Amino acid sequence: MTISATEPSGPAALFDPPFVVDEPDRHAIPFVFNTGHSGAVYPASFLAASRLDGLSLRRSEDAHVDRLFAPVVGLGAPLLRAHFPRAFLDVNREPYELDPRMFEGRLPPYANTRSMRVAGGLGTVPRVVADGQEIYGGRIPATEAVARIETLYKPYHRTLRGLIQRTAKSHGCCILIDCHSMPSTSLGRDDAKADVILGDRYGTACTPALIDAFEAQFQARGFRVVRNKPYAGGFITEHYGEPNLGRHALQIEINRALYMNETSLALTADFAGLVVALESIVAAVATGSAEVTFPRMAAE
């Protein structure tokens, strides 16, 4: 069952709907999956405002990741997935990480204008796509950034927070898996051969048993795994990972070369096999075949 965002307004009305939750028939496992960077709906007005063509804008997109992890719904976990693209709004940032160089007009006084991500052009409303190309030909109104945050970012995070709270209440703990993909060219010398990068904010976002279990299951199937380098987890992993409260968050980055042509974004013949492998990995961890016990929610 798929549940859509309701009554979109402002920038959210450009998407029909802005995001959806694919709900299982029965929420059987204490997992929530999120694909906030896989949105692939590019409104005509956004394309007209950009100096880039559609394919260039998609360089920031975690293309097809929602499809890679779609089988988790059949295993009994909800999957939250964005329709709006990361180049339009990035939900894996603080709500107001904004670059003042981008905007006409005054930003809210509480905006974070000096983070490293803002400096790199990759704030909540990005200035550049992942390969550093400027998105816009000129400045955009500051009111537009605020509208995207109010009508897209905040409802998205309310939905994600609700899924986490519901899961923790019904299962005694919650395991959030934040699903991403990485360009093969982004890997440095030490991790050039990584198929998967697992990010737990260097041990602060989840119990060690969770990252250990996923690492073991990936490795058992021949995947080369690296932890936290260069992707330790973004805002979502850091913000929602509270292992002392029984709420665990883990970011999974999949090397795009494993399943698609990174230039055209077309799927390769290896895609189907990767889907099967990911489903089996999640099932193995979730059913306890990895022989781990996850700390549960602390007593109120």
KELOVEX-281556 format. One record per residue (C-alpha): x, y, z; residue number from 1. Coordinates in steps of 0.25 Angstrom, whole numbers, plus 5000, padded with zeros to 4 digits. Layout:
N
{site {X, Y, Z}, NUM}
...
# end
This chain:
300
{site {5000, 5000, 5000}, 1}
{site {5005, 5014, 4996}, 2}
{site {5001, 5026, 5004}, 3}
{site {5004, 5039, 4997}, 4}
{site {5006, 5053, 5003}, 5}
{site {4993, 5061, 5004}, 6}
{site {4989, 5075, 4999}, 7}
{site {5002, 5080, 4994}, 8}
{site {5003, 5095, 4993}, 9}
{site {5013, 5105, 4988}, 10}
{site {5026, 5098, 4982}, 11}
{site {5020, 5085, 4987}, 12}
{site {5009, 5086, 4977}, 13}
{site {5019, 5084, 4966}, 14}
{site {5020, 5070, 4970}, 15}
{site {5008, 5060, 4970}, 16}
{site {5011, 5056, 4981}, 17}
{site {5024, 5061, 4987}, 18}
{site {5027, 5048, 4994}, 19}
{site {5020, 5035, 4997}, 20}
{site {5021, 5024, 5008}, 21}
{site {5021, 5010, 5002}, 22}
{site {5014, 5003, 5014}, 23}
{site {5015, 4988, 5016}, 24}
{site {5003, 4979, 5018}, 25}
{site {5008, 4977, 5032}, 26}
{site {5020, 4985, 5039}, 27}
{site {5027, 4972, 5043}, 28}
{site {5041, 4977, 5045}, 29}
{site {5046, 4989, 5053}, 30}
{site {5052, 4996, 5041}, 31}
{site {5049, 5008, 5033}, 32}
{site {5055, 5011, 5020}, 33}
{site {5057, 5025, 5014}, 34}
{site {5061, 5029, 5000}, 35}
{site {5062, 5044, 5000}, 36}
{site {5071, 5046, 4989}, 37}
{site {5064, 5037, 4978}, 38}
{site {5054, 5047, 4974}, 39}
{site {5053, 5049, 4959}, 40}
{site {5042, 5058, 4956}, 41}
{site {5047, 5071, 4950}, 42}
{site {5036, 5082, 4948}, 43}
{site {5037, 5090, 4935}, 44}
{site {5038, 5103, 4943}, 45}
{site {5050, 5097, 4950}, 46}
{site {5057, 5093, 4937}, 47}
{site {5054, 5107, 4931}, 48}
{site {5060, 5114, 4943}, 49}
{site {5073, 5105, 4942}, 50}
{site {5085, 5107, 4933}, 51}
{site {5087, 5092, 4933}, 52}
{site {5080, 5082, 4924}, 53}
{site {5072, 5071, 4931}, 54}
{site {5082, 5060, 4930}, 55}
{site {5093, 5070, 4937}, 56}
{site {5083, 5073, 4948}, 57}
{site {5081, 5058, 4950}, 58}
{site {5096, 5057, 4954}, 59}
{site {5092, 5060, 4969}, 60}
{site {5081, 5049, 4968}, 61}
{site {5082, 5035, 4975}, 62}
{site {5076, 5030, 4962}, 63}
{site {5068, 5017, 4964}, 64}
{site {5072, 5015, 4979}, 65}
{site {5057, 5014, 4982}, 66}
{site {5056, 5003, 4972}, 67}
{site {5068, 4996, 4978}, 68}
{site {5061, 4996, 4992}, 69}
{site {5047, 4994, 4988}, 70}
{site {5046, 4979, 4992}, 71}
{site {5048, 4983, 5007}, 72}
{site {5033, 4986, 5007}, 73}
{site {5030, 4972, 5004}, 74}
{site {5039, 4968, 5016}, 75}
{site {5030, 4977, 5025}, 76}
{site {5037, 4990, 5026}, 77}
{site {5031, 5004, 5021}, 78}
{site {5039, 5011, 5010}, 79}
{site {5039, 5027, 5010}, 80}
{site {5043, 5032, 4996}, 81}
{site {5044, 5046, 4991}, 82}
{site {5038, 5050, 4977}, 83}
{site {5045, 5064, 4977}, 84}
{site {5059, 5064, 4973}, 85}
{site {5071, 5066, 4982}, 86}
{site {5076, 5078, 4972}, 87}
{site {5062, 5085, 4976}, 88}
{site {5063, 5082, 4991}, 89}
{site {5072, 5073, 5000}, 90}
{site {5065, 5067, 5012}, 91}
{site {5078, 5061, 5017}, 92}
{site {5082, 5075, 5022}, 93}
{site {5078, 5084, 5033}, 94}
{site {5065, 5091, 5030}, 95}
{site {5072, 5104, 5027}, 96}
{site {5086, 5102, 5022}, 97}
{site {5085, 5113, 5012}, 98}
{site {5096, 5120, 5003}, 99}
{site {5093, 5135, 5003}, 100}
{site {5100, 5137, 4990}, 101}
{site {5089, 5129, 4983}, 102}
{site {5077, 5138, 4988}, 103}
{site {5071, 5152, 4986}, 104}
{site {5065, 5157, 4999}, 105}
{site {5068, 5154, 5013}, 106}
{site {5069, 5140, 5018}, 107}
{site {5063, 5136, 5032}, 108}
{site {5073, 5141, 5043}, 109}
{site {5074, 5126, 5048}, 110}
{site {5079, 5121, 5035}, 111}
{site {5092, 5114, 5035}, 112}
{site {5100, 5121, 5025}, 113}
{site {5114, 5116, 5029}, 114}
{site {5114, 5101, 5029}, 115}
{site {5124, 5093, 5021}, 116}
{site {5112, 5088, 5012}, 117}
{site {5107, 5102, 5009}, 118}
{site {5122, 5106, 5006}, 119}
{site {5122, 5095, 4996}, 120}
{site {5109, 5099, 4989}, 121}
{site {5101, 5087, 4995}, 122}
{site {5092, 5093, 5005}, 123}
{site {5077, 5090, 5007}, 124}
{site {5074, 5098, 4994}, 125}
{site {5087, 5094, 4986}, 126}
{site {5094, 5104, 4978}, 127}
{site {5102, 5093, 4970}, 128}
{site {5100, 5079, 4965}, 129}
{site {5109, 5068, 4971}, 130}
{site {5120, 5071, 4960}, 131}
{site {5121, 5085, 4964}, 132}
{site {5113, 5092, 4952}, 133}
{site {5104, 5104, 4956}, 134}
{site {5089, 5101, 4956}, 135}
{site {5084, 5115, 4953}, 136}
{site {5087, 5126, 4944}, 137}
{site {5085, 5136, 4954}, 138}
{site {5080, 5138, 4968}, 139}
{site {5066, 5133, 4973}, 140}
{site {5057, 5139, 4983}, 141}
{site {5060, 5136, 4997}, 142}
{site {5045, 5134, 4999}, 143}
{site {5046, 5123, 4989}, 144}
{site {5056, 5115, 4998}, 145}
{site {5047, 5117, 5010}, 146}
{site {5035, 5112, 5003}, 147}
{site {5042, 5100, 4998}, 148}
{site {5046, 5097, 5013}, 149}
{site {5032, 5100, 5018}, 150}
{site {5024, 5092, 5008}, 151}
{site {5034, 5080, 5005}, 152}
{site {5045, 5079, 5015}, 153}
{site {5037, 5080, 5028}, 154}
{site {5025, 5071, 5023}, 155}
{site {5036, 5061, 5019}, 156}
{site {5043, 5061, 5032}, 157}
{site {5029, 5060, 5040}, 158}
{site {5026, 5048, 5032}, 159}
{site {5040, 5041, 5035}, 160}
{site {5039, 5045, 5049}, 161}
{site {5025, 5039, 5050}, 162}
{site {5030, 5026, 5044}, 163}
{site {5041, 5025, 5054}, 164}
{site {5032, 5028, 5066}, 165}
{site {5022, 5018, 5061}, 166}
{site {5032, 5007, 5059}, 167}
{site {5039, 5010, 5073}, 168}
{site {5025, 5009, 5079}, 169}
{site {5021, 4996, 5073}, 170}
{site {5034, 4989, 5073}, 171}
{site {5041, 4995, 5085}, 172}
{site {5052, 5000, 5076}, 173}
{site {5054, 5006, 5062}, 174}
{site {5065, 5004, 5051}, 175}
{site {5065, 5014, 5041}, 176}
{site {5073, 5011, 5028}, 177}
{site {5076, 5023, 5020}, 178}
{site {5079, 5019, 5006}, 179}
{site {5088, 5025, 4996}, 180}
{site {5097, 5023, 4984}, 181}
{site {5111, 5029, 4981}, 182}
{site {5118, 5032, 4968}, 183}
{site {5130, 5022, 4966}, 184}
{site {5138, 5034, 4963}, 185}
{site {5136, 5040, 4977}, 186}
{site {5144, 5029, 4984}, 187}
{site {5159, 5032, 4988}, 188}
{site {5171, 5023, 4987}, 189}
{site {5168, 5016, 5000}, 190}
{site {5154, 5013, 4997}, 191}
{site {5154, 5012, 4981}, 192}
{site {5150, 4998, 4981}, 193}
{site {5138, 5000, 4991}, 194}
{site {5124, 4994, 4986}, 195}
{site {5117, 4999, 4999}, 196}
{site {5120, 5009, 5009}, 197}
{site {5113, 5008, 5023}, 198}
{site {5112, 5021, 5031}, 199}
{site {5109, 5021, 5046}, 200}
{site {5115, 5035, 5049}, 201}
{site {5127, 5028, 5054}, 202}
{site {5119, 5019, 5064}, 203}
{site {5110, 5030, 5069}, 204}
{site {5097, 5027, 5061}, 205}
{site {5094, 5013, 5064}, 206}
{site {5098, 5001, 5072}, 207}
{site {5111, 4994, 5067}, 208}
{site {5103, 4981, 5065}, 209}
{site {5095, 4988, 5054}, 210}
{site {5107, 4992, 5045}, 211}
{site {5114, 4979, 5048}, 212}
{site {5102, 4971, 5044}, 213}
{site {5101, 4978, 5030}, 214}
{site {5116, 4978, 5028}, 215}
{site {5116, 4963, 5030}, 216}
{site {5104, 4961, 5021}, 217}
{site {5110, 4969, 5010}, 218}
{site {5124, 4963, 5011}, 219}
{site {5118, 4949, 5011}, 220}
{site {5112, 4952, 4997}, 221}
{site {5125, 4957, 4992}, 222}
{site {5123, 4972, 4993}, 223}
{site {5135, 4981, 4997}, 224}
{site {5131, 4989, 5009}, 225}
{site {5137, 5002, 5015}, 226}
{site {5132, 5009, 5028}, 227}
{site {5130, 5024, 5029}, 228}
{site {5140, 5028, 5018}, 229}
{site {5137, 5037, 5011}, 230}
{site {5122, 5036, 5015}, 231}
{site {5119, 5035, 5030}, 232}
{site {5105, 5039, 5029}, 233}
{site {5098, 5053, 5027}, 234}
{site {5088, 5060, 5035}, 235}
{site {5077, 5049, 5035}, 236}
{site {5087, 5039, 5041}, 237}
{site {5092, 5048, 5051}, 238}
{site {5079, 5055, 5055}, 239}
{site {5071, 5042, 5056}, 240}
{site {5081, 5032, 5061}, 241}
{site {5079, 5032, 5076}, 242}
{site {5084, 5018, 5080}, 243}
{site {5082, 5020, 5095}, 244}
{site {5068, 5022, 5093}, 245}
{site {5067, 5010, 5084}, 246}
{site {5066, 5018, 5071}, 247}
{site {5077, 5014, 5062}, 248}
{site {5081, 5020, 5048}, 249}
{site {5091, 5015, 5038}, 250}
{site {5094, 5021, 5024}, 251}
{site {5096, 5011, 5013}, 252}
{site {5104, 5016, 5000}, 253}
{site {5104, 5007, 4988}, 254}
{site {5114, 5009, 4977}, 255}
{site {5106, 5013, 4964}, 256}
{site {5115, 5005, 4955}, 257}
{site {5109, 4993, 4961}, 258}
{site {5096, 4995, 4955}, 259}
{site {5095, 5006, 4944}, 260}
{site {5102, 5014, 4934}, 261}
{site {5107, 5026, 4941}, 262}
{site {5107, 5035, 4929}, 263}
{site {5093, 5032, 4923}, 264}
{site {5087, 5027, 4937}, 265}
{site {5082, 5015, 4929}, 266}
{site {5081, 5002, 4937}, 267}
{site {5091, 4991, 4934}, 268}
{site {5088, 4976, 4934}, 269}
{site {5094, 4975, 4948}, 270}
{site {5082, 4983, 4954}, 271}
{site {5073, 4971, 4956}, 272}
{site {5084, 4963, 4963}, 273}
{site {5087, 4974, 4972}, 274}
{site {5072, 4976, 4976}, 275}
{site {5072, 4961, 4980}, 276}
{site {5085, 4962, 4988}, 277}
{site {5080, 4975, 4996}, 278}
{site {5067, 4968, 4999}, 279}
{site {5074, 4956, 5004}, 280}
{site {5084, 4964, 5013}, 281}
{site {5072, 4972, 5019}, 282}
{site {5065, 4959, 5022}, 283}
{site {5077, 4953, 5028}, 284}
{site {5079, 4964, 5038}, 285}
{site {5064, 4966, 5041}, 286}
{site {5061, 4952, 5044}, 287}
{site {5073, 4950, 5053}, 288}
{site {5081, 4941, 5045}, 289}
{site {5093, 4951, 5047}, 290}
{site {5091, 4947, 5062}, 291}
{site {5090, 4961, 5067}, 292}
{site {5081, 4967, 5077}, 293}
{site {5078, 4982, 5076}, 294}
{site {5076, 4990, 5089}, 295}
{site {5062, 4994, 5091}, 296}
{site {5055, 5007, 5094}, 297}
{site {5059, 5012, 5108}, 298}
{site {5048, 5012, 5118}, 299}
{site {5041, 5026, 5120}, 300}
# end
